[in-house]
Amino acid sequence: MFQVKMGKQKHIALVAHDNRKKDLIEWVSNNREILSKHFLYATGTTGSIIAKETNLPVRRYKSGPLGGDQQIGARIIEDDIDFLVFFWDPLEAQPHDPDVKALLRIAVLYDIPVASNVATADFIFSSPLMDKHYNRYIIDYGTRIKRKY
């Protein structure tokens, strides 16, 4: 296991499927003050809407179906993103579902907090840990696979 330090200012990725963009924009608007203290990243369309609606600076990647989910995943692997707020649509299959699954898998592998709905995002962002340094512990799965129970 190895440790990754999160600073007081967090790097937060914001992603939403089409049917959940309105929910995410509303959540970001309601939490604008908290989010303004951190660094924000988003997939293409979602990031454009967030920036326009809230005037928050957002580093934008490609649209999810065009590789944005994979770009966010790569930033997680490189320890450039600390949080993932991903309001995904549980009722509609997405053409890029394998990319979505890969992004969520990477978030778990790299011990990134993930909020997939408003309640989870509210609980995470109201945590006293949001204003502190925090150490994530990443499991060395290569070693773990080789060990016996």
N, C-alpha and C positions, 0 to 999 in steps of 0.2 A: 504494500500500500504506500502511496506517496501523497504528499500534501500540496494543495494549491491555495494560495492566499487570495482572498477577495478583499479589495479595499473598501473604504467607506462609501465611495462612489461606485455604484454597481454598473455593469454593462448588461443591458436588458434588451433581449430580442422580442419583438412584437410581431405575431403572425396570426392571420385569421383567414379561414375559408370564406368564400363569397357570402354565404348565408349567415355568417357570424361577424362580418366586418362592422356592421352597425353596433353590435354588442361591444366589440372591442373599442371602437371609437368613443362610445358612451363611457366605458370604464376608464379609458385614458383621460377623457375630459374631466371626469369626476375625481381623478387622482393626479391631475396636472401638476399641482404643487409638489407632491412627492416625486413624481417622475422628472420634473425639471432639475432636480439635484443629481440626476444620474445620466449616463450615456445611453441613448436609444438607437436601436437598429431595427430594421424591418424588411420584409420582402416588399417588392415593388409597389403594387397598387396600394396595399395596406399602408406602407410608409408615406406614400404621396398624400393619402387621405388624412392620416394622422397629422402630418406637417401642416396641411392646409387648414384643418379644422381646429387645431390647438396652438399653432405657431411654435410648437416644440421642434428643436433640431433633431432630425432623424437621419441616420446613415442608411441609405437604401441599397438593397441588393436586387437581383432579378426577381421577377414574379415567381411564385412557388412552382408552377408547372414548367417554367423555363430554367429551373435550376436554383432558384432562390433558397429553397429549403436546404439544398445541399450546401450552398454557400454559408448559410447560418450554421449548419452542422460542422463545416470546416473551421469556422471561427470558434466554436465550442472546443473542438479538438486542440486548437492552438491557444486555448485559455484566454481568448479575447471576449468571450461572452459568459456571464455569470448566471443569468436567469433566462428562462424561456416562458413567455406568456403566449400560448398558442390556443386560440379559441377555434377548435376544429368542429366540423359539422358531423355529428354522430349519425345523422339520418340519410346522408347522401354520399355515395361512393364518389371518390375523386379520381380523375384520370391519372394523377400522380401519387396515388396511395402508397406505392413502394417508397417514394421519396419521403413521404410523411412518416411512415413507419421507421425508416432509417434515421430521420431526425430525432424522433422520440427515443430510439434505441441509443443513439449517441448521447443524448441528454442524460439518460440513466447511467450509461457507462462512465461518464465524466462527472457524475454526482451534481448535476445542475438542477436546481429547483424548477419544476414545471407546473404552471397553472393552466388548466384547460377550460376553466369556467370562472365566472365572476366571484363566487364564494371562495374558491381556492386562491385566486389572485388577491382578494381582500385580506384573507388570513395571512398570506405571505408578506404582503406589503405593509401590514399593520404590526408585524413582528418587530420587537426591539432590535433584532439582529440586522435589520435594514440599515441602521445608522452606525454599525460597528464593522470592524474588520472581522472576517470569518475565514476559517480554514476548512476547505473541502478535502475529503480524503478519497482518493481514487484507488480502487482495487486493482491490483496487478493480476488481471485475469489469466495471463500467460502462466504465472506461477500457480494460481488457484486451480486451473484445469489439470495440472500435473499432480496435485496433491490428492491423497486418498482421504475420504471423509474425515 
